[in-house]
Amino acid sequence: MKFDKEKITMLTAYDYTTAKMVDAGGVDSILIGDSAANVMAGFETTLPITLDQMIYHTQCVVRGVERALIVADLPFGTYQSNSEKALESAVRMMKEGGAHAVKIEGGVEIEDSIRKIVNAGIPVMGHLGLTPQSIYKFGTYKVRAKEDAEAEKLLSDAKLLEELGCFALVLEKIPAELAKKVSESISIPTIGIGAGPDCDGQVLVYHDMVGMNQGFSPKFLRRYLDLYTEITGAVSQYVKDVKTADFPNQTESY
Ligand code: KIV
Protein backbone atom coordinates (compact mmCIF):
# COMPACT_ATOMS: atom_id res chain seq x y z
CA MET A 1 0.00 0.00 0.00
CA LYS A 2 2.88 2.34 0.74
CA PHE A 3 4.44 1.70 -2.67
CA ASP A 4 1.02 2.21 -4.30
CA LYS A 5 0.57 5.43 -2.29
CA GLU A 6 -2.67 4.10 -0.83
CA LYS A 7 -3.14 5.46 2.70
CA ILE A 8 -3.46 2.84 5.43
CA THR A 9 -6.24 3.08 8.01
CA MET A 10 -6.11 1.79 11.55
CA LEU A 11 -8.46 2.14 14.54
CA THR A 12 -8.40 0.66 18.00
CA ALA A 13 -10.90 -1.86 19.34
CA TYR A 14 -10.89 -3.77 22.60
CA ASP A 15 -14.07 -5.85 22.40
CA TYR A 16 -16.02 -8.13 20.04
CA THR A 17 -18.94 -5.81 19.20
CA THR A 18 -16.77 -2.79 18.42
CA ALA A 19 -14.31 -4.91 16.44
CA LYS A 20 -17.17 -6.23 14.30
CA MET A 21 -18.32 -2.66 13.46
CA VAL A 22 -14.82 -1.35 12.84
CA ASP A 23 -14.04 -4.32 10.58
CA ALA A 24 -17.34 -3.90 8.70
CA GLY A 25 -16.52 -0.21 8.19
CA GLY A 26 -13.54 -1.26 6.08
CA VAL A 27 -10.55 -0.31 8.21
CA ASP A 28 -7.30 -1.95 7.07
CA SER A 29 -5.99 -2.77 10.51
CA ILE A 30 -7.32 -2.97 14.08
CA LEU A 31 -5.11 -2.18 17.05
CA ILE A 32 -5.80 -3.62 20.46
CA GLY A 33 -3.97 -0.72 22.07
CA ASP A 34 -2.86 -0.64 25.65
CA SER A 35 -4.96 2.55 25.65
CA ALA A 36 -7.51 -0.03 26.85
CA ALA A 37 -6.04 0.85 30.26
CA ASN A 38 -7.42 4.39 29.87
CA VAL A 39 -10.51 3.83 27.79
CA MET A 40 -11.83 0.55 29.15
CA ALA A 41 -10.48 0.54 32.69
CA GLY A 42 -10.30 4.26 33.56
CA PHE A 43 -6.61 4.36 34.52
CA GLU A 44 -4.68 7.62 34.08
CA THR A 45 -1.83 5.96 32.19
CA THR A 46 -1.35 2.81 30.11
CA LEU A 47 1.08 1.34 32.64
CA PRO A 48 -1.23 -0.78 34.82
CA ILE A 49 -2.73 -3.04 32.13
CA THR A 50 -1.38 -6.60 32.27
CA LEU A 51 -0.49 -9.09 29.55
CA ASP A 52 -3.39 -11.33 30.65
CA GLN A 53 -5.80 -8.40 30.28
CA MET A 54 -4.41 -7.48 26.85
CA ILE A 55 -4.72 -11.11 25.77
CA TYR A 56 -8.36 -11.12 26.91
CA HIS A 57 -9.12 -7.94 24.91
CA THR A 58 -7.34 -9.41 21.88
CA GLN A 59 -9.33 -12.65 22.05
CA CYS A 60 -12.57 -10.64 22.10
CA VAL A 61 -11.51 -8.55 19.08
CA VAL A 62 -10.30 -11.55 17.09
CA ARG A 63 -13.77 -13.16 17.31
CA GLY A 64 -15.32 -10.07 15.70
CA VAL A 65 -12.90 -9.58 12.80
CA GLU A 66 -13.21 -11.15 9.38
CA ARG A 67 -10.75 -9.17 7.28
CA ALA A 68 -8.61 -6.52 9.01
CA LEU A 69 -5.02 -7.07 10.15
CA ILE A 70 -5.04 -7.43 13.96
CA VAL A 71 -2.15 -5.84 15.87
CA ALA A 72 -1.96 -6.08 19.66
CA ASP A 73 0.13 -3.97 22.02
CA LEU A 74 2.51 -5.70 24.40
CA PRO A 75 1.97 -3.85 27.67
CA PHE A 76 4.50 -2.07 29.85
CA GLY A 77 7.00 -4.37 31.54
CA THR A 78 6.50 -7.36 29.26
CA TYR A 79 9.31 -6.78 26.76
CA GLN A 80 11.74 -4.13 28.06
CA SER A 81 13.78 -6.12 30.59
CA ASN A 82 15.23 -8.79 28.30
CA SER A 83 14.67 -10.37 24.93
CA GLU A 84 13.68 -13.82 26.32
CA LYS A 85 10.84 -12.26 28.27
CA ALA A 86 9.88 -10.17 25.24
CA LEU A 87 9.64 -13.28 23.06
CA GLU A 88 7.61 -15.13 25.72
CA SER A 89 5.15 -12.21 25.90
CA ALA A 90 4.86 -11.97 22.12
CA VAL A 91 4.34 -15.74 21.78
CA ARG A 92 1.54 -15.61 24.39
CA MET A 93 -0.10 -12.74 22.53
CA MET A 94 -0.03 -14.66 19.25
CA LYS A 95 -0.89 -18.11 20.66
CA GLU A 96 -3.48 -17.19 23.29
CA GLY A 97 -4.66 -13.83 21.98
CA GLY A 98 -4.76 -14.73 18.30
CA ALA A 99 -3.20 -11.46 17.07
CA HIS A 100 -1.52 -11.27 13.67
CA ALA A 101 1.26 -8.99 14.96
CA VAL A 102 2.46 -7.21 18.09
CA LYS A 103 3.32 -3.56 18.67
CA ILE A 104 6.02 -2.41 21.06
CA GLU A 105 7.26 1.05 22.03
CA GLY A 106 10.82 2.29 21.68
CA GLY A 107 13.93 2.33 19.52
CA VAL A 108 17.52 1.29 20.13
CA GLU A 109 16.78 0.56 23.81
CA ILE A 110 14.65 -2.46 22.85
CA GLU A 111 16.72 -3.58 19.86
CA ASP A 112 17.39 -7.07 21.28
CA SER A 113 13.73 -7.66 22.04
CA ILE A 114 12.66 -6.66 18.53
CA ARG A 115 15.32 -8.86 16.95
CA LYS A 116 14.31 -11.86 19.05
CA ILE A 117 10.59 -11.50 18.34
CA VAL A 118 11.07 -10.92 14.60
CA ASN A 119 13.44 -13.90 14.39
CA ALA A 120 10.71 -16.09 15.88
CA GLY A 121 8.48 -15.22 12.92
CA ILE A 122 6.26 -12.74 14.73
CA PRO A 123 5.54 -9.49 12.86
CA VAL A 124 6.44 -6.43 14.91
CA MET A 125 5.06 -2.91 14.56
CA GLY A 126 7.27 -0.25 16.17
CA HIS A 127 6.10 2.88 17.97
CA LEU A 128 8.18 6.07 18.26
CA GLY A 129 7.61 9.69 19.30
CA LEU A 130 5.23 10.01 22.22
CA THR A 131 5.40 6.53 23.69
CA PRO A 132 2.84 6.55 26.52
CA GLN A 133 4.51 3.70 28.42
CA SER A 134 7.36 6.16 29.11
CA ILE A 135 5.10 8.93 30.40
CA TYR A 136 6.89 9.15 33.73
CA LYS A 137 10.18 9.70 31.89
CA PHE A 138 8.66 12.42 29.65
CA GLY A 139 6.50 13.94 32.41
CA THR A 140 4.00 15.27 29.84
CA TYR A 141 1.86 14.20 26.87
CA LYS A 142 3.09 17.19 24.80
CA VAL A 143 4.48 16.91 21.25
CA ARG A 144 7.83 15.04 21.14
CA ALA A 145 10.98 15.54 19.05
CA LYS A 146 10.67 19.28 18.51
CA GLU A 147 14.34 19.69 19.36
CA ASP A 148 17.03 18.61 16.89
CA ALA A 149 18.66 16.01 19.14
CA GLU A 150 15.43 14.13 19.82
CA ALA A 151 14.38 14.41 16.15
CA GLU A 152 17.71 12.95 15.02
CA LYS A 153 17.41 10.06 17.46
CA LEU A 154 13.87 9.38 16.27
CA LEU A 155 15.00 9.25 12.64
CA SER A 156 17.85 6.93 13.49
CA ASP A 157 15.52 4.72 15.58
CA ALA A 158 13.09 4.54 12.66
CA LYS A 159 15.87 3.36 10.33
CA LEU A 160 16.99 0.83 12.93
CA LEU A 161 13.45 -0.56 13.33
CA GLU A 162 13.27 -1.05 9.58
CA GLU A 163 16.65 -2.82 9.60
CA LEU A 164 15.53 -5.06 12.45
CA GLY A 165 12.57 -6.21 10.39
CA CYS A 166 9.61 -4.25 11.80
CA PHE A 167 6.83 -4.25 9.20
CA ALA A 168 5.43 -0.82 10.13
CA LEU A 169 5.85 1.98 12.60
CA VAL A 170 3.49 4.17 14.61
CA LEU A 171 4.61 7.80 14.89
CA GLU A 172 2.79 9.50 17.75
CA LYS A 173 2.57 13.24 18.37
CA ILE A 174 5.62 14.56 16.53
CA PRO A 175 5.96 17.55 14.17
CA ALA A 176 4.42 16.88 10.73
CA GLU A 177 7.66 17.82 8.99
CA LEU A 178 9.65 15.24 10.93
CA ALA A 179 7.01 12.56 10.27
CA LYS A 180 7.28 13.36 6.54
CA LYS A 181 11.06 13.04 6.65
CA VAL A 182 10.85 9.72 8.50
CA SER A 183 8.18 8.39 6.11
CA GLU A 184 10.36 9.29 3.10
CA SER A 185 13.49 7.80 4.67
CA ILE A 186 12.22 4.28 5.28
CA SER A 187 10.46 1.73 3.10
CA ILE A 188 8.12 0.37 5.79
CA PRO A 189 4.85 2.26 6.33
CA THR A 190 4.47 4.89 9.02
CA ILE A 191 1.10 5.12 10.77
CA GLY A 192 0.61 8.53 12.33
CA ILE A 193 -1.40 9.79 15.27
CA GLY A 194 -0.88 13.50 15.72
CA ALA A 195 1.96 13.29 13.20
CA GLY A 196 0.48 15.15 10.23
CA PRO A 197 -0.75 14.19 6.76
CA ASP A 198 2.41 12.75 5.25
CA CYS A 199 2.48 9.49 7.16
CA ASP A 200 1.60 6.42 5.11
CA GLY A 201 -1.45 5.81 7.27
CA GLN A 202 -3.39 7.10 10.25
CA VAL A 203 -4.56 5.59 13.52
CA LEU A 204 -7.07 6.94 16.04
CA VAL A 205 -8.53 5.60 19.24
CA TYR A 206 -12.06 4.48 18.32
CA HIS A 207 -13.68 5.90 21.48
CA ASP A 208 -12.17 9.31 20.70
CA MET A 209 -13.17 9.41 17.01
CA VAL A 210 -16.79 8.50 17.74
CA GLY A 211 -16.94 11.13 20.49
CA MET A 212 -17.51 8.87 23.48
CA ASN A 213 -14.74 10.54 25.38
CA GLN A 214 -15.62 14.20 25.97
CA GLY A 215 -12.70 15.00 28.24
CA PHE A 216 -10.03 14.36 25.59
CA SER A 217 -9.70 16.97 22.84
CA PRO A 218 -6.17 17.11 21.41
CA LYS A 219 -5.66 19.15 18.25
CA PHE A 220 -5.04 16.04 16.15
CA LEU A 221 -8.39 14.43 16.96
CA ARG A 222 -11.23 14.56 14.42
CA ARG A 223 -14.56 13.53 15.98
CA TYR A 224 -16.90 11.81 13.52
CA LEU A 225 -19.80 11.42 15.95
CA ASP A 226 -20.91 12.80 19.28
CA LEU A 227 -21.78 9.49 20.87
CA TYR A 228 -21.41 10.78 24.42
CA THR A 229 -24.37 13.10 23.86
CA GLU A 230 -26.31 10.49 21.86
CA ILE A 231 -25.86 7.78 24.47
CA THR A 232 -26.53 9.89 27.57
CA GLY A 233 -29.60 11.25 25.75
CA ALA A 234 -30.87 7.74 25.00
CA VAL A 235 -30.25 6.64 28.59
CA SER A 236 -32.14 9.60 30.06
CA GLN A 237 -35.04 8.99 27.63
CA TYR A 238 -35.15 5.33 28.76
CA VAL A 239 -35.15 6.42 32.43
CA LYS A 240 -38.01 8.80 31.70
CA ASP A 241 -40.00 6.16 29.77
CA VAL A 242 -39.71 3.60 32.56
CA LYS A 243 -40.49 6.08 35.34
CA THR A 244 -43.62 7.27 33.50
CA ALA A 245 -44.67 3.67 32.73
CA ASP A 246 -44.47 4.44 29.00
CA PHE A 247 -42.06 1.52 28.54
CA PRO A 248 -42.85 -1.27 27.97
CA ASN A 249 -46.10 -0.73 26.11
CA GLN A 250 -48.60 -3.35 24.80
CA THR A 251 -46.62 -4.13 21.66
CA GLU A 252 -43.44 -4.57 23.70
CA SER A 253 -45.11 -7.09 26.04
CA TYR A 254 -45.97 -10.82 25.69
O1 KIV B 1 -2.58 2.20 22.70
C1 KIV B 1 -2.95 2.79 21.67
O2 KIV B 1 -4.15 3.00 21.42
C2 KIV B 1 -1.92 3.24 20.74
C3 KIV B 1 -2.34 4.16 19.64
C4 KIV B 1 -2.64 5.51 20.18
C5 KIV B 1 -1.35 4.21 18.56
O3 KIV B 1 -0.80 2.90 20.89
Residues whose N, C-alpha, C, O or C-beta is under 5 A from the ligand:
A	BS01	KIV	T12 G33 D34 S35 V170 V203
